Amino acid sequence: MGVQEALRLLAGSFVLLSLALGYFVHPGWYLFTAFVGLNLVQSAFTRSCPAMWVLRRLGVRDDVRR
């Protein structure tokens, strides 16, 4: 799994988790969902995302040979 795939997995997991927490725990968690969405929009324009830096530091490779 490369950085792009790991980023999609991470973002999707955060969205689903924050939606569940917003529904079952407290509606304030929906703000986290909005934060993830805004970060995805920002990364589309800048081609930079803080989560990609973290994933690279954790050892996820940029290019994966298929």
C-alpha positions as CSV (number, residue, x, y, z in Angstrom):
1,M,0.0,0.0,0.0
2,G,1.4,3.4,-1.0
3,V,0.9,6.8,0.5
4,Q,-2.0,7.7,-1.7
5,E,-3.9,4.5,-0.7
6,A,-3.0,4.9,2.9
7,L,-4.2,8.5,2.9
8,R,-7.6,7.5,1.4
9,L,-7.9,4.7,4.0
10,L,-7.1,7.1,6.8
11,A,-9.4,9.8,5.7
12,G,-12.3,7.4,5.1
13,S,-11.8,5.8,8.5
14,F,-11.7,9.2,10.2
15,V,-14.9,10.3,8.5
16,L,-16.8,7.1,9.4
17,L,-15.5,7.1,13.0
18,S,-16.4,10.7,13.5
19,L,-19.9,10.2,12.0
20,A,-20.4,7.3,14.4
21,L,-19.1,9.3,17.4
22,G,-21.3,12.2,16.4
23,Y,-24.4,10.0,16.2
24,F,-23.8,7.9,19.3
25,V,-21.7,10.1,21.6
26,H,-22.0,13.8,21.0
27,P,-22.9,16.0,17.9
28,G,-19.7,18.0,18.5
29,W,-17.8,15.2,16.7
30,Y,-19.3,16.3,13.4
31,L,-16.8,19.2,13.6
32,F,-14.0,16.6,13.2
33,T,-15.8,15.3,10.1
34,A,-15.8,18.8,8.7
35,F,-12.1,19.2,9.5
36,V,-11.2,16.1,7.6
37,G,-13.3,17.2,4.6
38,L,-11.7,20.7,4.6
39,N,-8.3,19.1,4.8
40,L,-9.1,16.9,1.8
41,V,-10.3,20.0,-0.2
42,Q,-7.1,21.9,0.8
43,S,-4.9,19.0,-0.2
44,A,-6.5,18.8,-3.7
45,F,-5.4,22.4,-4.4
46,T,-2.0,22.4,-2.7
47,R,-1.0,18.7,-3.3
48,S,0.2,18.7,0.2
49,C,-1.4,17.1,3.3
50,P,0.0,16.8,6.8
51,A,-1.2,13.2,7.0
52,M,1.0,12.3,4.1
53,W,4.0,13.6,6.0
54,V,3.1,11.5,9.0
55,L,2.5,8.4,6.8
56,R,5.9,8.8,5.2
57,R,7.6,9.2,8.6
58,L,5.9,5.9,9.6
59,G,7.5,4.2,6.6
60,V,4.8,4.1,4.0
61,R,6.4,4.2,0.6
62,D,5.5,6.7,-2.1
63,D,5.7,4.4,-5.1
64,V,4.4,0.8,-4.9
65,R,5.3,-1.5,-7.8
66,R,2.3,-3.5,-8.8
